[in-house]
Amino acid sequence: MSFGNLGFMEILLILVVVLLLFGARRLPEIGASFGKSIKEFKRGLSDANNSIKEEYRGSLPNQPAETIRQEEEARPEPKRLIS
């Protein structure tokens, strides 16, 4: 298990320092709030993406739905940073 240039010992040291700073009781709360913030961030990105798509569709001249669908399928999907 390696995150970038961090090895197992570095990650273990970081976890021990976090445990000492926040304590065992606060770690689940911190993890839950971190998970909620990531979920809200993903939702915000999705909402922004949907609103951009709607504006793009609204700015196009009246085209058949199949033409718009073919244009969207031709674009490659962006790489995901967080899965």
PDB file with SEQRES, HELIX, SHEET and CRYST1 records, atoms N, CA, C and O in Angstrom:
SEQRES   1 A   83  MET SER PHE GLY ASN LEU GLY PHE MET GLU ILE LEU LEU          
SEQRES   2 A   83  ILE LEU VAL VAL VAL LEU LEU LEU PHE GLY ALA ARG ARG          
SEQRES   3 A   83  LEU PRO GLU ILE GLY ALA SER PHE GLY LYS SER ILE LYS          
SEQRES   4 A   83  GLU PHE LYS ARG GLY LEU SER ASP ALA ASN ASN SER ILE          
SEQRES   5 A   83  LYS GLU GLU TYR ARG GLY SER LEU PRO ASN GLN PRO ALA          
SEQRES   6 A   83  GLU THR ILE ARG GLN GLU GLU GLU ALA ARG PRO GLU PRO          
SEQRES   7 A   83  LYS ARG LEU ILE SER                                          
HELIX    1 AA1 PHE A    8  PHE A   22  1                                  15    
HELIX    2 AA2 LEU A   27  SER A   59  1                                  33    
HELIX    3 AA3 ALA A   65  ALA A   74  1                                  10    
CRYST1    1.000    1.000    1.000  90.00  90.00  90.00 P 1           1          
ATOM      1  N   MET A   1       0.853  -1.177   0.000  1.00  0.00           N  
ATOM      2  CA  MET A   1       0.000   0.000   0.000  1.00  0.00           C  
ATOM      3  C   MET A   1       0.893   1.231   0.000  1.00  0.00           C  
ATOM      4  O   MET A   1       1.697   1.438   0.908  1.00  0.00           O  
ATOM      5  N   SER A   2       0.733   2.039  -1.036  1.00  0.00           N  
ATOM      6  CA  SER A   2       1.563   3.226  -1.131  1.00  0.00           C  
ATOM      7  C   SER A   2       0.755   4.365  -1.739  1.00  0.00           C  
ATOM      8  O   SER A   2       0.079   4.176  -2.750  1.00  0.00           O  
ATOM      9  N   PHE A   3       0.820   5.529  -1.137  1.00  0.00           N  
ATOM     10  CA  PHE A   3       0.135   6.721  -1.624  1.00  0.00           C  
ATOM     11  C   PHE A   3       1.188   7.687  -2.141  1.00  0.00           C  
ATOM     12  O   PHE A   3       1.807   8.413  -1.362  1.00  0.00           O  
ATOM     13  N   GLY A   4       1.393   7.698  -3.457  1.00  0.00           N  
ATOM     14  CA  GLY A   4       2.401   8.586  -4.012  1.00  0.00           C  
ATOM     15  C   GLY A   4       3.773   8.155  -3.555  1.00  0.00           C  
ATOM     16  O   GLY A   4       4.178   7.017  -3.789  1.00  0.00           O  
ATOM     17  N   ASN A   5       4.484   9.038  -2.915  1.00  0.00           N  
ATOM     18  CA  ASN A   5       5.826   8.734  -2.424  1.00  0.00           C  
ATOM     19  C   ASN A   5       5.826   8.316  -0.952  1.00  0.00           C  
ATOM     20  O   ASN A   5       6.890   8.117  -0.365  1.00  0.00           O  
ATOM     21  N   LEU A   6       4.645   8.182  -0.356  1.00  0.00           N  
ATOM     22  CA  LEU A   6       4.568   7.781   1.050  1.00  0.00           C  
ATOM     23  C   LEU A   6       4.585   6.266   1.161  1.00  0.00           C  
ATOM     24  O   LEU A   6       3.832   5.575   0.475  1.00  0.00           O  
ATOM     25  N   GLY A   7       5.436   5.764   2.017  1.00  0.00           N  
ATOM     26  CA  GLY A   7       5.487   4.333   2.271  1.00  0.00           C  
ATOM     27  C   GLY A   7       4.624   3.965   3.460  1.00  0.00           C  
ATOM     28  O   GLY A   7       3.929   4.809   4.026  1.00  0.00           O  
ATOM     29  N   PHE A   8       4.677   2.706   3.828  1.00  0.00           N  
ATOM     30  CA  PHE A   8       3.862   2.211   4.932  1.00  0.00           C  
ATOM     31  C   PHE A   8       4.225   2.893   6.247  1.00  0.00           C  
ATOM     32  O   PHE A   8       3.342   3.270   7.018  1.00  0.00           O  
ATOM     33  N   MET A   9       5.507   3.051   6.502  1.00  0.00           N  
ATOM     34  CA  MET A   9       5.937   3.645   7.776  1.00  0.00           C  
ATOM     35  C   MET A   9       5.512   5.115   7.889  1.00  0.00           C  
ATOM     36  O   MET A   9       5.121   5.563   8.967  1.00  0.00           O  
ATOM     37  N   GLU A  10       5.587   5.864   6.786  1.00  0.00           N  
ATOM     38  CA  GLU A  10       5.176   7.265   6.824  1.00  0.00           C  
ATOM     39  C   GLU A  10       3.679   7.388   7.100  1.00  0.00           C  
ATOM     40  O   GLU A  10       3.250   8.232   7.886  1.00  0.00           O  
ATOM     41  N   ILE A  11       2.897   6.541   6.449  1.00  0.00           N  
ATOM     42  CA  ILE A  11       1.442   6.565   6.667  1.00  0.00           C  
ATOM     43  C   ILE A  11       1.111   6.171   8.099  1.00  0.00           C  
ATOM     44  O   ILE A  11       0.240   6.771   8.730  1.00  0.00           O  
ATOM     45  N   LEU A  12       1.800   5.175   8.603  1.00  0.00           N  
ATOM     46  CA  LEU A  12       1.590   4.744   9.988  1.00  0.00           C  
ATOM     47  C   LEU A  12       1.940   5.864  10.962  1.00  0.00           C  
ATOM     48  O   LEU A  12       1.217   6.091  11.932  1.00  0.00           O  
ATOM     49  N   LEU A  13       3.035   6.559  10.712  1.00  0.00           N  
ATOM     50  CA  LEU A  13       3.438   7.679  11.565  1.00  0.00           C  
ATOM     51  C   LEU A  13       2.390   8.795  11.535  1.00  0.00           C  
ATOM     52  O   LEU A  13       2.062   9.365  12.575  1.00  0.00           O  
ATOM     53  N   ILE A  14       1.871   9.105  10.357  1.00  0.00           N  
ATOM     54  CA  ILE A  14       0.828  10.138  10.237  1.00  0.00           C  
ATOM     55  C   ILE A  14      -0.411   9.728  11.017  1.00  0.00           C  
ATOM     56  O   ILE A  14      -0.994  10.548  11.726  1.00  0.00           O  
ATOM     57  N   LEU A  15      -0.822   8.465  10.895  1.00  0.00           N  
ATOM     58  CA  LEU A  15      -2.000   7.987  11.619  1.00  0.00           C  
ATOM     59  C   LEU A  15      -1.812   8.055  13.131  1.00  0.00           C  
ATOM     60  O   LEU A  15      -2.748   8.396  13.855  1.00  0.00           O  
ATOM     61  N   VAL A  16      -0.618   7.734  13.613  1.00  0.00           N  
ATOM     62  CA  VAL A  16      -0.341   7.801  15.050  1.00  0.00           C  
ATOM     63  C   VAL A  16      -0.397   9.253  15.529  1.00  0.00           C  
ATOM     64  O   VAL A  16      -0.950   9.530  16.593  1.00  0.00           O  
ATOM     65  N   VAL A  17       0.168  10.176  14.758  1.00  0.00           N  
ATOM     66  CA  VAL A  17       0.139  11.591  15.139  1.00  0.00           C  
ATOM     67  C   VAL A  17      -1.302  12.102  15.165  1.00  0.00           C  
ATOM     68  O   VAL A  17      -1.686  12.830  16.080  1.00  0.00           O  
ATOM     69  N   VAL A  18      -2.098  11.723  14.164  1.00  0.00           N  
ATOM     70  CA  VAL A  18      -3.510  12.136  14.134  1.00  0.00           C  
ATOM     71  C   VAL A  18      -4.243  11.567  15.338  1.00  0.00           C  
ATOM     72  O   VAL A  18      -5.043  12.265  15.961  1.00  0.00           O  
ATOM     73  N   LEU A  19      -3.982  10.319  15.670  1.00  0.00           N  
ATOM     74  CA  LEU A  19      -4.613   9.694  16.833  1.00  0.00           C  
ATOM     75  C   LEU A  19      -4.238  10.424  18.113  1.00  0.00           C  
ATOM     76  O   LEU A  19      -5.092  10.630  18.975  1.00  0.00           O  
ATOM     77  N   LEU A  20      -2.985  10.816  18.253  1.00  0.00           N  
ATOM     78  CA  LEU A  20      -2.552  11.543  19.444  1.00  0.00           C  
ATOM     79  C   LEU A  20      -3.154  12.946  19.513  1.00  0.00           C  
ATOM     80  O   LEU A  20      -3.507  13.424  20.590  1.00  0.00           O  
ATOM     81  N   LEU A  21      -3.266  13.600  18.361  1.00  0.00           N  
ATOM     82  CA  LEU A  21      -3.806  14.971  18.341  1.00  0.00           C  
ATOM     83  C   LEU A  21      -5.304  15.015  18.646  1.00  0.00           C  
ATOM     84  O   LEU A  21      -5.758  15.848  19.430  1.00  0.00           O  
ATOM     85  N   PHE A  22      -6.058  14.124  18.029  1.00  0.00           N  
ATOM     86  CA  PHE A  22      -7.511  14.211  18.130  1.00  0.00           C  
ATOM     87  C   PHE A  22      -8.121  13.223  19.102  1.00  0.00           C  
ATOM     88  O   PHE A  22      -9.228  13.453  19.588  1.00  0.00           O  
ATOM     89  N   GLY A  23      -7.451  12.154  19.396  1.00  0.00           N  
ATOM     90  CA  GLY A  23      -7.998  11.161  20.314  1.00  0.00           C  
ATOM     91  C   GLY A  23      -8.883  10.158  19.599  1.00  0.00           C  
ATOM     92  O   GLY A  23      -9.381  10.418  18.503  1.00  0.00           O  
ATOM     93  N   ALA A  24      -9.073   9.013  20.230  1.00  0.00           N  
ATOM     94  CA  ALA A  24      -9.829   7.928  19.613  1.00  0.00           C  
ATOM     95  C   ALA A  24     -11.319   8.250  19.504  1.00  0.00           C  
ATOM     96  O   ALA A  24     -11.992   7.727  18.616  1.00  0.00           O  
ATOM     97  N   ARG A  25     -11.839   9.084  20.373  1.00  0.00           N  
ATOM     98  CA  ARG A  25     -13.276   9.399  20.338  1.00  0.00           C  
ATOM     99  C   ARG A  25     -13.638  10.325  19.189  1.00  0.00           C  
ATOM    100  O   ARG A  25     -14.741  10.243  18.649  1.00  0.00           O  
ATOM    101  N   ARG A  26     -12.726  11.197  18.814  1.00  0.00           N  
ATOM    102  CA  ARG A  26     -13.016  12.180  17.765  1.00  0.00           C  
ATOM    103  C   ARG A  26     -12.776  11.648  16.360  1.00  0.00           C  
ATOM    104  O   ARG A  26     -13.331  12.192  15.405  1.00  0.00           O  
ATOM    105  N   LEU A  27     -11.965  10.598  16.199  1.00  0.00           N  
ATOM    106  CA  LEU A  27     -11.633  10.107  14.865  1.00  0.00           C  
ATOM    107  C   LEU A  27     -12.855   9.671  14.054  1.00  0.00           C  
ATOM    108  O   LEU A  27     -12.924  10.016  12.874  1.00  0.00           O  
ATOM    109  N   PRO A  28     -13.826   8.933  14.613  1.00  0.00           N  
ATOM    110  CA  PRO A  28     -15.014   8.585  13.816  1.00  0.00           C  
ATOM    111  C   PRO A  28     -15.806   9.821  13.376  1.00  0.00           C  
ATOM    112  O   PRO A  28     -16.339   9.853  12.267  1.00  0.00           O  
ATOM    113  N   GLU A  29     -15.885  10.834  14.241  1.00  0.00           N  
ATOM    114  CA  GLU A  29     -16.586  12.068  13.873  1.00  0.00           C  
ATOM    115  C   GLU A  29     -15.870  12.774  12.729  1.00  0.00           C  
ATOM    116  O   GLU A  29     -16.506  13.254  11.791  1.00  0.00           O  
ATOM    117  N   ILE A  30     -14.562  12.833  12.808  1.00  0.00           N  
ATOM    118  CA  ILE A  30     -13.775  13.482  11.760  1.00  0.00           C  
ATOM    119  C   ILE A  30     -13.928  12.718  10.448  1.00  0.00           C  
ATOM    120  O   ILE A  30     -14.090  13.329   9.392  1.00  0.00           O  
ATOM    121  N   GLY A  31     -13.878  11.396  10.506  1.00  0.00           N  
ATOM    122  CA  GLY A  31     -14.050  10.580   9.306  1.00  0.00           C  
ATOM    123  C   GLY A  31     -15.417  10.766   8.682  1.00  0.00           C  
ATOM    124  O   GLY A  31     -15.535  10.867   7.460  1.00  0.00           O  
ATOM    125  N   ALA A  32     -16.457  10.813   9.513  1.00  0.00           N  
ATOM    126  CA  ALA A  32     -17.813  10.999   8.999  1.00  0.00           C  
ATOM    127  C   ALA A  32     -17.969  12.370   8.356  1.00  0.00           C  
ATOM    128  O   ALA A  32     -18.570  12.485   7.288  1.00  0.00           O  
ATOM    129  N   SER A  33     -17.439  13.404   8.987  1.00  0.00           N  
ATOM    130  CA  SER A  33     -17.564  14.742   8.401  1.00  0.00           C  
ATOM    131  C   SER A  33     -16.752  14.853   7.121  1.00  0.00           C  
ATOM    132  O   SER A  33     -17.162  15.546   6.190  1.00  0.00           O  
ATOM    133  N   PHE A  34     -15.607  14.181   7.062  1.00  0.00           N  
ATOM    134  CA  PHE A  34     -14.808  14.176   5.839  1.00  0.00           C  
ATOM    135  C   PHE A  34     -15.564  13.477   4.709  1.00  0.00           C  
ATOM    136  O   PHE A  34     -15.568  13.956   3.575  1.00  0.00           O  
ATOM    137  N   GLY A  35     -16.199  12.354   5.014  1.00  0.00           N  
ATOM    138  CA  GLY A  35     -16.994  11.646   4.017  1.00  0.00           C  
ATOM    139  C   GLY A  35     -18.169  12.468   3.524  1.00  0.00           C  
ATOM    140  O   GLY A  35     -18.469  12.470   2.330  1.00  0.00           O  
ATOM    141  N   LYS A  36     -18.843  13.173   4.439  1.00  0.00           N  
ATOM    142  CA  LYS A  36     -19.963  14.032   4.040  1.00  0.00           C  
ATOM    143  C   LYS A  36     -19.494  15.178   3.152  1.00  0.00           C  
ATOM    144  O   LYS A  36     -20.177  15.551   2.199  1.00  0.00           O  
ATOM    145  N   SER A  37     -18.321  15.736   3.470  1.00  0.00           N  
ATOM    146  CA  SER A  37     -17.829  16.847   2.659  1.00  0.00           C  
ATOM    147  C   SER A  37     -17.461  16.379   1.255  1.00  0.00           C  
ATOM    148  O   SER A  37     -17.689  17.102   0.286  1.00  0.00           O  
ATOM    149  N   ILE A  38     -16.899  15.189   1.134  1.00  0.00           N  
ATOM    150  CA  ILE A  38     -16.589  14.651  -0.193  1.00  0.00           C  
ATOM    151  C   ILE A  38     -17.873  14.399  -0.973  1.00  0.00           C  
ATOM    152  O   ILE A  38     -17.937  14.668  -2.173  1.00  0.00           O  
ATOM    153  N   LYS A  39     -18.903  13.879  -0.291  1.00  0.00           N  
ATOM    154  CA  LYS A  39     -20.183  13.619  -0.941  1.00  0.00           C  
ATOM    155  C   LYS A  39     -20.816  14.921  -1.442  1.00  0.00           C  
ATOM    156  O   LYS A  39     -21.334  14.968  -2.558  1.00  0.00           O  
ATOM    157  N   GLU A  40     -20.776  15.968  -0.627  1.00  0.00           N  
ATOM    158  CA  GLU A  40     -21.321  17.261  -1.038  1.00  0.00           C  
ATOM    159  C   GLU A  40     -20.520  17.859  -2.196  1.00  0.00           C  
ATOM    160  O   GLU A  40     -21.091  18.474  -3.096  1.00  0.00           O  
ATOM    161  N   PHE A  41     -19.203  17.679  -2.172  1.00  0.00           N  
ATOM    162  CA  PHE A  41     -18.368  18.175  -3.255  1.00  0.00           C  
ATOM    163  C   PHE A  41     -18.725  17.485  -4.569  1.00  0.00           C  
ATOM    164  O   PHE A  41     -18.844  18.142  -5.604  1.00  0.00           O  
ATOM    165  N   LYS A  42     -18.895  16.166  -4.531  1.00  0.00           N  
ATOM    166  CA  LYS A  42     -19.288  15.423  -5.729  1.00  0.00           C  
ATOM    167  C   LYS A  42     -20.657  15.876  -6.226  1.00  0.00           C  
ATOM    168  O   LYS A  42     -20.869  16.019  -7.430  1.00  0.00           O  
ATOM    169  N   ARG A  43     -21.588  16.103  -5.294  1.00  0.00           N  
ATOM    170  CA  ARG A  43     -22.923  16.552  -5.675  1.00  0.00           C  
ATOM    171  C   ARG A  43     -22.854  17.932  -6.328  1.00  0.00           C  
ATOM    172  O   ARG A  43     -23.552  18.190  -7.309  1.00  0.00           O  
ATOM    173  N   GLY A  44     -22.015  18.819  -5.787  1.00  0.00           N  
ATOM    174  CA  GLY A  44     -21.848  20.145  -6.378  1.00  0.00           C  
ATOM    175  C   GLY A  44     -21.263  20.075  -7.781  1.00  0.00           C  
ATOM    176  O   GLY A  44     -21.698  20.801  -8.675  1.00  0.00           O  
ATOM    177  N   LEU A  45     -20.280  19.203  -7.976  1.00  0.00           N  
ATOM    178  CA  LEU A  45     -19.708  19.032  -9.317  1.00  0.00           C  
ATOM    179  C   LEU A  45     -20.753  18.501 -10.284  1.00  0.00           C  
ATOM    180  O   LEU A  45     -20.839  18.956 -11.424  1.00  0.00           O  
ATOM    181  N   SER A  46     -21.535  17.551  -9.836  1.00  0.00           N  
ATOM    182  CA  SER A  46     -22.576  16.979 -10.686  1.00  0.00           C  
ATOM    183  C   SER A  46     -23.619  18.029 -11.057  1.00  0.00           C  
ATOM    184  O   SER A  46     -24.034  18.112 -12.213  1.00  0.00           O  
ATOM    185  N   ASP A  47     -24.044  18.836 -10.071  1.00  0.00           N  
ATOM    186  CA  ASP A  47     -25.015  19.896 -10.348  1.00  0.00           C  
ATOM    187  C   ASP A  47     -24.462  20.922 -11.326  1.00  0.00           C  
ATOM    188  O   ASP A  47     -25.171  21.366 -12.230  1.00  0.00           O  
ATOM    189  N   ALA A  48     -23.201  21.298 -11.150  1.00  0.00           N  
ATOM    190  CA  ALA A  48     -22.583  22.264 -12.064  1.00  0.00           C  
ATOM    191  C   ALA A  48     -22.482  21.675 -13.462  1.00  0.00           C  
ATOM    192  O   ALA A  48     -22.734  22.373 -14.444  1.00  0.00           O  
ATOM    193  N   ASN A  49     -22.120  20.409 -13.564  1.00  0.00           N  
ATOM    194  CA  ASN A  49     -22.021  19.754 -14.857  1.00  0.00           C  
ATOM    195  C   ASN A  49     -23.385  19.708 -15.541  1.00  0.00           C  
ATOM    196  O   ASN A  49     -23.489  19.973 -16.738  1.00  0.00           O  
ATOM    197  N   ASN A  50     -24.434  19.371 -14.783  1.00  0.00           N  
ATOM    198  CA  ASN A  50     -25.775  19.310 -15.353  1.00  0.00           C  
ATOM    199  C   ASN A  50     -26.249  20.683 -15.814  1.00  0.00           C  
ATOM    200  O   ASN A  50     -26.872  20.796 -16.870  1.00  0.00           O  
ATOM    201  N   SER A  51     -25.965  21.724 -15.043  1.00  0.00           N  
ATOM    202  CA  SER A  51     -26.411  23.060 -15.453  1.00  0.00           C  
ATOM    203  C   SER A  51     -25.663  23.527 -16.699  1.00  0.00           C  
ATOM    204  O   SER A  51     -26.240  24.210 -17.545  1.00  0.00           O  
ATOM    205  N   ILE A  52     -24.391  23.168 -16.821  1.00  0.00           N  
ATOM    206  CA  ILE A  52     -23.634  23.525 -18.030  1.00  0.00           C  
ATOM    207  C   ILE A  52     -24.204  22.796 -19.233  1.00  0.00           C  
ATOM    208  O   ILE A  52     -24.348  23.383 -20.306  1.00  0.00           O  
ATOM    209  N   LYS A  53     -24.531  21.517 -19.064  1.00  0.00           N  
ATOM    210  CA  LYS A  53     -25.131  20.762 -20.169  1.00  0.00           C  
ATOM    211  C   LYS A  53     -26.467  21.361 -20.589  1.00  0.00           C  
ATOM    212  O   LYS A  53     -26.762  21.449 -21.781  1.00  0.00           O  
ATOM    213  N   GLU A  54     -27.288  21.780 -19.600  1.00  0.00           N  
ATOM    214  CA  GLU A  54     -28.578  22.386 -19.924  1.00  0.00           C  
ATOM    215  C   GLU A  54     -28.404  23.696 -20.682  1.00  0.00           C  
ATOM    216  O   GLU A  54     -29.130  23.965 -21.639  1.00  0.00           O  
ATOM    217  N   GLU A  55     -27.440  24.512 -20.255  1.00  0.00           N  
ATOM    218  CA  GLU A  55     -27.185  25.764 -20.963  1.00  0.00           C  
ATOM    219  C   GLU A  55     -26.694  25.500 -22.376  1.00  0.00           C  
ATOM    220  O   GLU A  55     -27.063  26.209 -23.312  1.00  0.00           O  
ATOM    221  N   TYR A  56     -25.857  24.470 -22.528  1.00  0.00           N  
ATOM    222  CA  TYR A  56     -25.342  24.124 -23.847  1.00  0.00           C  
ATOM    223  C   TYR A  56     -26.485  23.682 -24.750  1.00  0.00           C  
ATOM    224  O   TYR A  56     -26.559  24.093 -25.908  1.00  0.00           O  
ATOM    225  N   ARG A  57     -27.364  22.857 -24.232  1.00  0.00           N  
ATOM    226  CA  ARG A  57     -28.510  22.400 -25.030  1.00  0.00           C  
ATOM    227  C   ARG A  57     -29.431  23.562 -25.379  1.00  0.00           C  
ATOM    228  O   ARG A  57     -29.994  23.603 -26.473  1.00  0.00           O  
ATOM    229  N   GLY A  58     -29.586  24.498 -24.460  1.00  0.00           N  
ATOM    230  CA  GLY A  58     -30.448  25.644 -24.718  1.00  0.00           C  
ATOM    231  C   GLY A  58     -29.862  26.598 -25.743  1.00  0.00           C  
ATOM    232  O   GLY A  58     -30.612  27.292 -26.429  1.00  0.00           O  
ATOM    233  N   SER A  59     -28.548  26.650 -25.866  1.00  0.00           N  
ATOM    234  CA  SER A  59     -27.926  27.565 -26.813  1.00  0.00           C  
ATOM    235  C   SER A  59     -27.853  26.986 -28.215  1.00  0.00           C  
ATOM    236  O   SER A  59     -27.585  27.720 -29.166  1.00  0.00           O  
ATOM    237  N   LEU A  60     -28.085  25.677 -28.368  1.00  0.00           N  
ATOM    238  CA  LEU A  60     -28.055  25.069 -29.688  1.00  0.00           C  
ATOM    239  C   LEU A  60     -29.321  25.409 -30.456  1.00  0.00           C  
ATOM    240  O   LEU A  60     -30.392  25.537 -29.863  1.00  0.00           O  
ATOM    241  N   PRO A  61     -29.208  25.557 -31.773  1.00  0.00           N  
ATOM    242  CA  PRO A  61     -30.433  25.720 -32.552  1.00  0.00           C  
ATOM    243  C   PRO A  61     -31.250  24.437 -32.465  1.00  0.00           C  
ATOM    244  O   PRO A  61     -30.733  23.389 -32.079  1.00  0.00           O  
ATOM    245  N   ASN A  62     -32.492  24.523 -32.814  1.00  0.00           N  
ATOM    246  CA  ASN A  62     -33.375  23.355 -32.705  1.00  0.00           C  
ATOM    247  C   ASN A  62     -32.830  22.222 -33.554  1.00  0.00           C  
ATOM    248  O   ASN A  62     -32.899  22.255 -34.783  1.00  0.00           O  
ATOM    249  N   GLN A  63     -32.288  21.223 -32.882  1.00  0.00           N  
ATOM    250  CA  GLN A  63     -31.754  20.040 -33.538  1.00  0.00           C  
ATOM    251  C   GLN A  63     -32.512  18.836 -33.023  1.00  0.00           C  
ATOM    252  O   GLN A  63     -33.038  18.844 -31.909  1.00  0.00           O  
ATOM    253  N   PRO A  64     -32.563  17.816 -33.830  1.00  0.00           N  
ATOM    254  CA  PRO A  64     -33.191  16.587 -33.329  1.00  0.00           C  
ATOM    255  C   PRO A  64     -32.427  16.051 -32.125  1.00  0.00           C  
ATOM    256  O   PRO A  64     -31.216  16.237 -32.009  1.00  0.00           O  
ATOM    257  N   ALA A  65     -33.145  15.389 -31.241  1.00  0.00           N  
ATOM    258  CA  ALA A  65     -32.530  14.860 -30.025  1.00  0.00           C  
ATOM    259  C   ALA A  65     -31.444  13.845 -30.342  1.00  0.00           C  
ATOM    260  O   ALA A  65     -30.476  13.718 -29.593  1.00  0.00           O  
ATOM    261  N   GLU A  66     -31.594  13.120 -31.445  1.00  0.00           N  
ATOM    262  CA  GLU A  66     -30.594  12.112 -31.802  1.00  0.00           C  
ATOM    263  C   GLU A  66     -29.265  12.761 -32.176  1.00  0.00           C  
ATOM    264  O   GLU A  66     -28.209  12.204 -31.876  1.00  0.00           O  
ATOM    265  N   THR A  67     -29.291  13.925 -32.824  1.00  0.00           N  
ATOM    266  CA  THR A  67     -28.058  14.623 -33.174  1.00  0.00           C  
ATOM    267  C   THR A  67     -27.325  15.056 -31.911  1.00  0.00           C  
ATOM    268  O   THR A  67     -26.105  14.914 -31.823  1.00  0.00           O  
ATOM    269  N   ILE A  68     -28.054  15.582 -30.936  1.00  0.00           N  
ATOM    270  CA  ILE A  68     -27.443  16.001 -29.669  1.00  0.00           C  
ATOM    271  C   ILE A  68     -26.867  14.782 -28.954  1.00  0.00           C  
ATOM    272  O   ILE A  68     -25.763  14.849 -28.415  1.00  0.00           O  
ATOM    273  N   ARG A  69     -27.598  13.676 -28.943  1.00  0.00           N  
ATOM    274  CA  ARG A  69     -27.139  12.464 -28.284  1.00  0.00           C  
ATOM    275  C   ARG A  69     -25.859  11.951 -28.949  1.00  0.00           C  
ATOM    276  O   ARG A  69     -24.946  11.505 -28.254  1.00  0.00           O  
ATOM    277  N   GLN A  70     -25.776  12.007 -30.280  1.00  0.00           N  
ATOM    278  CA  GLN A  70     -24.571  11.551 -30.979  1.00  0.00           C  
ATOM    279  C   GLN A  70     -23.381  12.445 -30.635  1.00  0.00           C  
ATOM    280  O   GLN A  70     -22.263  11.949 -30.488  1.00  0.00           O  
ATOM    281  N   GLU A  71     -23.603  13.757 -30.506  1.00  0.00           N  
ATOM    282  CA  GLU A  71     -22.521  14.662 -30.136  1.00  0.00           C  
ATOM    283  C   GLU A  71     -22.006  14.359 -28.733  1.00  0.00           C  
ATOM    284  O   GLU A  71     -20.799  14.400 -28.497  1.00  0.00           O  
ATOM    285  N   GLU A  72     -22.908  14.055 -27.800  1.00  0.00           N  
ATOM    286  CA  GLU A  72     -22.505  13.751 -26.431  1.00  0.00           C  
ATOM    287  C   GLU A  72     -21.769  12.422 -26.353  1.00  0.00           C  
ATOM    288  O   GLU A  72     -20.832  12.284 -25.567  1.00  0.00           O  
ATOM    289  N   GLU A  73     -22.177  11.440 -27.158  1.00  0.00           N  
ATOM    290  CA  GLU A  73     -21.520  10.138 -27.143  1.00  0.00           C  
ATOM    291  C   GLU A  73     -20.136  10.212 -27.773  1.00  0.00           C  
ATOM    292  O   GLU A  73     -19.260   9.420 -27.426  1.00  0.00           O  
ATOM    293  N   ALA A  74     -19.926  11.139 -28.683  1.00  0.00           N  
ATOM    294  CA  ALA A  74     -18.639  11.259 -29.356  1.00  0.00           C  
ATOM    295  C   ALA A  74     -17.560  11.789 -28.412  1.00  0.00           C  
ATOM    296  O   ALA A  74     -16.378  11.507 -28.608  1.00  0.00           O  
ATOM    297  N   ARG A  75     -17.953  12.550 -27.393  1.00  0.00           N  
ATOM    298  CA  ARG A  75     -16.983  13.099 -26.442  1.00  0.00           C  
ATOM    299  C   ARG A  75     -16.525  12.023 -25.470  1.00  0.00           C  
ATOM    300  O   ARG A  75     -17.350  11.283 -24.934  1.00  0.00           O  
ATOM    301  N   PRO A  76     -15.207  11.926 -25.233  1.00  0.00           N  
ATOM    302  CA  PRO A  76     -14.744  10.937 -24.250  1.00  0.00           C  
ATOM    303  C   PRO A  76     -15.098  11.406 -22.845  1.00  0.00           C  
ATOM    304  O   PRO A  76     -15.204  12.603 -22.580  1.00  0.00           O  
ATOM    305  N   GLU A  77     -15.277  10.445 -21.958  1.00  0.00           N  
ATOM    306  CA  GLU A  77     -15.601  10.760 -20.570  1.00  0.00           C  
ATOM    307  C   GLU A  77     -14.338  11.241 -19.869  1.00  0.00           C  
ATOM    308  O   GLU A  77     -13.272  10.659 -20.067  1.00  0.00           O  
ATOM    309  N   PRO A  78     -14.430  12.301 -19.046  1.00  0.00           N  
ATOM    310  CA  PRO A  78     -13.232  12.790 -18.368  1.00  0.00           C  
ATOM    311  C   PRO A  78     -12.726  11.791 -17.340  1.00  0.00           C  
ATOM    312  O   PRO A  78     -13.487  10.974 -16.821  1.00  0.00           O  
ATOM    313  N   LYS A  79     -11.442  11.867 -17.056  1.00  0.00           N  
ATOM    314  CA  LYS A  79     -10.852  10.984 -16.054  1.00  0.00           C  
ATOM    315  C   LYS A  79     -11.363  11.373 -14.680  1.00  0.00           C  
ATOM    316  O   LYS A  79     -11.496  12.558 -14.375  1.00  0.00           O  
ATOM    317  N   ARG A  80     -11.648  10.392 -13.860  1.00  0.00           N  
ATOM    318  CA  ARG A  80     -12.171  10.649 -12.517  1.00  0.00           C  
ATOM    319  C   ARG A  80     -11.018  10.708 -11.527  1.00  0.00           C  
ATOM    320  O   ARG A  80     -10.136   9.850 -11.523  1.00  0.00           O  
ATOM    321  N   LEU A  81     -11.043  11.728 -10.697  1.00  0.00           N  
ATOM    322  CA  LEU A  81     -10.014  11.858  -9.677  1.00  0.00           C  
ATOM    323  C   LEU A  81     -10.354  11.038  -8.446  1.00  0.00           C  
ATOM    324  O   LEU A  81      -9.474  10.460  -7.808  1.00  0.00           O  
ATOM    325  N   ILE A  82     -11.645  10.992  -8.116  1.00  0.00           N  
ATOM    326  CA  ILE A  82     -12.104  10.240  -6.948  1.00  0.00           C  
ATOM    327  C   ILE A  82     -13.124   9.238  -7.422  1.00  0.00           C  
ATOM    328  O   ILE A  82     -14.090   9.600  -8.094  1.00  0.00           O  
ATOM    329  N   SER A  83     -12.922   7.991  -7.082  1.00  0.00           N  
ATOM    330  CA  SER A  83     -13.872   6.981  -7.549  1.00  0.00           C  
ATOM    331  C   SER A  83     -14.922   6.689  -6.520  1.00  0.00           C  
ATOM    332  O   SER A  83     -15.802   5.860  -6.753  1.00  0.00           O  
TER     333      SER A  83                                                      
END                                                                             
